[in-house]
Amino acid sequence: MRKFCYLVALMFASTTFAADISLTMHAEKEVPVTIQGSVVPMLKPVRKVNVGDTLVITLRYKNNENQEAYNVNIDNPIPVGTRFISGSGAGKGAVFYVSYDNGESYEEDIRVHNKPVTHVRWSFENLAANAEGEVSFNLKIEKADHQLMR
């Protein structure tokens, strides 16, 4: 039997069957680190954000079922005070989409709109039994807002 599911940031729901798929999310930013006298940029967990910072948001997924899950979407809203960086969506085996209308519709990440991206989506035709992986995107901090990292 095929299972259909719909994931939204750390939650999922289904109009047919709920597949047991888990999600975790973490944010990192590039910070300068000195290694053997040379300063190199490295990704480190976010402890503090400043206007102008670029964050790498990574969602790790796992199909906890012993069977495939079909038509899986992982959606993530873009927080207020941030801007999605066009072309930064990544995820092996997924098709990446963006929304400009609060998740009402999605399209390929081709910057033809003057409006900001409100949501991002990774769409998988199927996830194998016990499959796991990561999807990611980048955000630019545009406004100082203590609520961004809650």
Disulfide bonds with the S-S distance in Angstrom:
none
